[in-house]
Amino acid sequence: MFKRVLITEDHESANLSLQKTMKDLGIPHVQYVYYCDDALLQLKNALLAGDAYDLLVTDLSFEEDDRPQTIKSGTGLVEAARKLQPDLKVLVFSAEHREAIIAGLFNEFAVNAYVRKARRDAQELKIAIEHIFKNKQYFPAAYRQVIRQNNAHDFTPYDVTIITQLSGGMLQKDIPAYLQEKQIRPSGLSSIEKRLSQIKEALGFTKNEQLVAYCKDKGII
């Protein structure tokens, strides 16, 4: 299990839930901060000390107060943290429920997991952290259910990432390098080709262009 976790959360009630989860998982060193700027400073100091954090847990929204902040959102923190420490694992813990926003966290910011603040979120946090520790992405069950209801194929975060890159003009042969950079597995070209073939077969398509157009139309990407 992870040894060092940094949590950025400005609501004390959510902090208590997170603290219990970390304790239940037996994580020995957990640091809590209320501001994104403080989180980035903690990450920098840990790297300088040669004792880097393994996992960053962050909310998306932070209330402004009388203390000026350079980084004002969770996505801003994720972006800055990944520039500083590219291999840092990231879990977003937020009340956000909009599917497009959640999908964007995986597609644009390559987060490793998303857990929504809701009933039984402590249980879901444990499952998500265990997934991340095993180098797996954790996609929220509620969102997977929405995708299943609206589409003939159950698109995973991995699927969405690949198709998003195709949509942006990236050649299929160049996607492995992108996945490796984002630490997304599997990243081999054969795995990508096999997955795209499975999706196209499930939906009755023969070309990647058809798949991309379908995903745009359905709001998947």
Secondary structure, 3 states (H helix, E strand, C coil): CCCEEEEECCCHHHHHHHHHHHHHCCCCEEEEECCHHHHHHHHHHHHHCCCCCCEEEECCECCCCCCCCCCCEHHHHHHHHHHHCCCCEEEEEECCCCHHHHHHHHHCCCCCEEEECCCCHHHHHHHHHHHHHCCCCECCHHHHHHHHHHCCCCCCHHHHHHHHHHHCCCCHHHHHHHHHHCCCCCCCHHHHHHHHHHHHHHHCCCCHHHHHHHHHHHCCC
